[in-house]
Each structure stands twice: as C-alpha cells, then as structure tokens.
Amino acid sequence: MFQRRRLVPTWIDGDRSGPGSRSSSRWVIGLLSLALIAANGCQPGERTQFVDIGTAPPGGAFFPVGTAIADVLNEHKTESGWRVQAKGSRGSMENIRRLASGEFQLGMSNAAISYFALKGEAGWDKAYEVRTVVTMAPNIALFLAKSESGIKQFADLKGKRVVIGPEGAGFEMFVRPIMEEHGLAWNDVTVLNAEQSRAVDMLSDGAADAVFLGGAVPTASIQQACNNMDVVFIPYDLGARQRLADKYPFFELATIPQFTDRNGQQEPTYRGMTGDFLGLDVGRMHVITSAKVNSDLIYEITKTIWEQREKIAERHPAGRAINDRNAARMTGVPFHPGAQRFYEEIGIWPTGN
C-alpha cells in the first residue's frame, strides 16, 4: 500500500545540521555576515573602520567643509574600508573633547583653539593630545562698527557691546590676546555671543556696537554687513599686529585686498573698503585628530585627502587651500606621525617643522 510521507526539510527529520546544531549556527551566522558585507559595500575579509569627523553648527565653514571631506573619503576609500560620517557639533572645543573621549576620530578646528587645548591653557580644564592632519584655509578676521558709531580705533571699543562669536565656540582664545595687545582688558567691553549672520543683524539693529567677523576672503558675513550698512573697518595697530604674530604661532600677518579677482574681473572685496586692509589670520582651519588614533589609518586618510583635494574643492572653496604651501604648515600643534610620514614621502614636509 502506498504510504504518505511527510515532506519536511531534512534538518527537521534527523539531519544534525538543522537549527540548534553547531553546523546550523555556523550557517546562519554565515548568512548574516554576508548580509552585513553587502550592506557595507565591503568584500569578504575586509574590516570596516568607522570614522566620525566633528564639524560645527550649520552656517559656518566647518560644517560644509567637514561634510565635503567625509563624502570624498567615502567615495575613495582604501583597503582600510572605512566609513566616514560628518557629525554636527558646537565647533572646535567640543570636537577636541570628543576626540579625547574616542567619540570622534577626526575634527575640524581653529588652530588657535587647538593650540591652547594642547597646552591646557586659556580656560581648558587640562592638556589635550591633539594632532594636526592637514592645515587648510586662513581665518582672516577684523572688527566692524557702523560709520555713525564714532568708533575709529580699538580704544573706542571700551565700554561698548561687542559680539565676538558663538557661545562656547572658544573665540575668546584669539580675541582676548588681540584686545590685550591693543591695551583693552576683557572686562573693558560687554561681550556678546552670536553666530556671524546673527551678529550682523545685531550690528544693524543697534543691539551691538561692534562685531568680530572673519573667515576665508571674501567672508559672506562681512559682505552682508558692508552691503546693508555703512561700516568702518577698525584698523589693527601695526605694532600690536606684529607682536601678536611674533608671540603666537597661530597668528599670521594677512592682507585683505581692496579688489579681488572674480571671473577675470577686479571687483571690490568689500563695499566701502578704500584700500588694502592690513589684517590678521587669527588661526587657520585645520583637520585634527588624537595622538592615540592609529598611525596607518591617519596616513591613509591624509593620503586620500591630498590626492582627492580637487574633489574636496569642488564641494567647498576651502579645499583649494589643501596645497603644497599649506597642508603641512605648522600652526603650533604637532602633526600626527601618520600625516607627517605622508608629507615627508611626497616632499612637502618643511625642514623647520
């Protein structure tokens, strides 16, 4: 007589490779591993390295530049098989702290803030082992006031309301030395905090008497101020300017040209500027890391940033500063050994570093 047989998977009917067996567990784990490999875009045997780069709030340069670097690194990943993610933060100070805790592996920072973090000075709670990966664009800054305010020089700022930057961003680390070198104590002014675009609004509506603005030239916030009102560019005392550059490794003499070449035509850099302005680079933008991060990883990241610098520049103009004059420039913070090794190999490591 014909007997009906149960049609069941062999692993249910006695095959010891079914669920609960060792071989079955290996089979399931294998499928999960292949799924993860497919999701990460890696080949079997590769190990993904997750890299977070701290940036800053949207509105400044750090956020788009950090995002551009992350995107380009992801598009040109090496055998390291990294996955890089740009993370918003409050800026340099938070990035440095989160590098120290291991939450970030890279961070955008102002060289002046990194310098004082390294030394554990100017309000830092301790010394932080920050290291430079690549030096980028200068941050050329100045003080602006309305022409009608009567403010003509630094001494006129005494007793005035001055916006120096976002709260918690650490701008006082380079603004305070500038003021002191011009004979002003920190408490001689009423310090206000705001991001740059908001600072321009405060100057316009009278909530502030002067503002400290800067970035790559031309800086959008300075253009905004010059286009919306008549302003005075408060001049640096030439002696104080030189002393600052001599005293601190992150300060550099810088000139804002009256005219800028745009699309082959000379146009005013800022409306109302009547001549070249002798300014200051108050701390270059740079990419930093912790001294504890793996040297081979930083070598590969530095190499990729350098080789794909044009791709970064396509996403943000600050990428044009990644060149043989700037990338290995010392700003008072030592370079990570992995970055230094790469710059030595391509012959741009300065002998004085």
Phi, psi and omega in degrees: 000142178290130180251131177288131179253142176286125177270099183228155176302144184300331182288342176279326188266031172117351177288125186281005176265013182280184180306138181095340178273163181295318182293325177295319179299318178296323180296315180294316180299321179298317178297318178297320180296316179296323178296317179295321178299316180296319181295323184273352181072025182255161174269153177306136180097342177279156178235120181286132174254120181271125184234120176254133178245120179283138183242252181187176177295150174303146179119330176260188183277330186300320183296307180291327180291315178298321178294320178298317180295317180298315181298316182292321177298320179293325180286339185231047181293147182263195178300342179295337178061043184282161169231115187254134179230128175281129182244129175293146179206186178272002175117204190308310186296315179294321180299319180295317179295321182282339168293317181295325181277351180089001179290322176250151174252339175224159177203149171274142180203159170272135186299329179293317180292321177296321181300312181288330175295318178301322182272348183069035183239176175058043175099352177287144183282342179195175175276135181249138183275064179278149179222146180276143173255310177209135177269137187237226192285148175288155177247090185268114190237159179204169176259136178240147172218162174291143179301325183285352185286339185084358178282121182239337184212173184301322181301332181286351178283346182300128180082003183261163177269119187233125176275126182246356180139176182295148177297133177081001182277343177089014182298334180298342181292335174247339177286320181301312178300324179296314181296315183296324180290341176261013174085015179250133172277158182301322182275008174284343179237159172269110185280127176245151181241134176190153172290164193299316181295321177292324179299320178297318177298320180294323176293319182295318184268005175088005178285344177224149179268333180206157181224149176254117185229151177182175181155201175293148182268131357279145180268129186301320183293324178291319175301317179301314181296315183293328181280338185260344183201164174276125185235161171245136177268106186293118187284145171284141170293129187296325178292315179296319179301316180290321180296321178297317180294327180284328188276324186240135183288344182269340176280137175223144174294138181211148180242130173268114183290147178296324180237145179238138179281112178236117179056039177081006180235142178278118179235151178302133177295312176223133180300132179095348178284124187260002179185173176300138182256125180276099187248200182222137164277115188265013178137112184292150168294133173213159175266130183236168176211182176264150177299341184277347183289143185307132184294321180294322178297314180294325176301311182294322178295314179299316180300316182291318177301317181294311184290335181249025184297329178293326177294322177294318180296331177295332181270330178206134183303334180300338178297339179293341179282353176278087183217179186290347177272332188249322193307318182257020180290132178276132179237017180104354178243122183299154178278150174294141181306326179294320178291316180301318181301318180293315181296326175294320181296323183267001171081023178247006180286118182294140180295336181277351181292000000 
